[in-house]
Amino acid sequence: MAYFTTATSLGGVESLVEHRKSVEGKNSATSNNLLRISVGIEHIDDLIADWESALAINN
């Protein structure tokens, strides 16, 4: 189960990730490797496992 959700608003109680350059568009001056992370109220072990799973898929 994925706990982090892609979002443009970081104001909820759930864990969210925003890739700012995608939101701003291709002409953005924001670095392509910048992620904004908002950690919510989920259990920390679940959040860590979610990141480990995501990083394993992309390596």
KEDO-129847 format. One record per residue: x, y, z of N, C-alpha, C in turn; residue in one letter. Coordinates in steps of 0.05 Angstrom, whole numbers, plus 5000, padded with zeros to 4 digits. Example, Ala and Ser with C-alpha at 12.3 -4.5 7.8 and 13.67 -1.06 7.14 Angstrom:
! residues 2
526448865156524649105156526449345156A/525749555142527349795143525850015157S/
! end
This chain:
! residues 59
501749765000500050005000501850255000M/501250444983502750694982501550885001A/503251015017502351215036502751495026Y/504951545011505351815001503751854975F/502352074973500752144950501952384936T/501952394910502952624896500752844898T/501653084905499753304910501053574906A/499453774902500454054899499854214925T/498154104942497554234967498654064990S/500154195008501454045029500054095056L/497454145056496054225080494354025095G/494553765087492753565100494153415122G/492853205131494053035152495352785140V/495052745114496352515101499052595090E/500752405086503452455075503252515045S/504652725036504452815009507252874998L/507552844971509952914958509253094934V/510853314931510353494908512953524893E/512853474867515153534849514553804836H/515754014848515054284842515354354812R/517454264800517954324771515654224754K/514553994760512253884745509854074748S/509554184771507254364776507654624762V/510154734762510654994750511054984720E/511654754709512054724680514954724671G/515354664646518054624635519754874636K/518655104637520255354638520855444666N/520255284686520755344714523755364719S/524555544736527355564745527955374768A/525855234778526255054801527854804792T/529554714809531254484803529454234798S/530254074779528753834772528753624794N/530753634812531053424833529853514860N/528253734860527053824885524353694890L/524053564913521553454922520753594948L/518253664950517253764976515653534989R/516353475013515153255027513753355052I/511253275055509653335079508953075092S/510053025116509552775131507052805147V/505252615144502652615157502652455183G/500352345189499952205214500251895212I/501051795189501451515186503751415204E/503851165209505951045226508651065211H/510651145225513351195213514350945199I/513950715210514850465196513550425169D/511050505167509650485141510750685121D/511450925130512551135113515251055103L/516950945121519650855113519450635093I/517650445097517350215079516450325051A/514650525051513650635026515950755010D/517750915023520051035010521950815000W/522450615016524350405008523250264984E/520650214983519450084960519650254935S/519150514938519250694915522150714904A/524050734922526850764913527850504900L/526950274909527750014898526649984869A/524250084864523050074838524650234818I/525750464826527150644808530150604807N/531150404820534050344818534650104801N/
! end
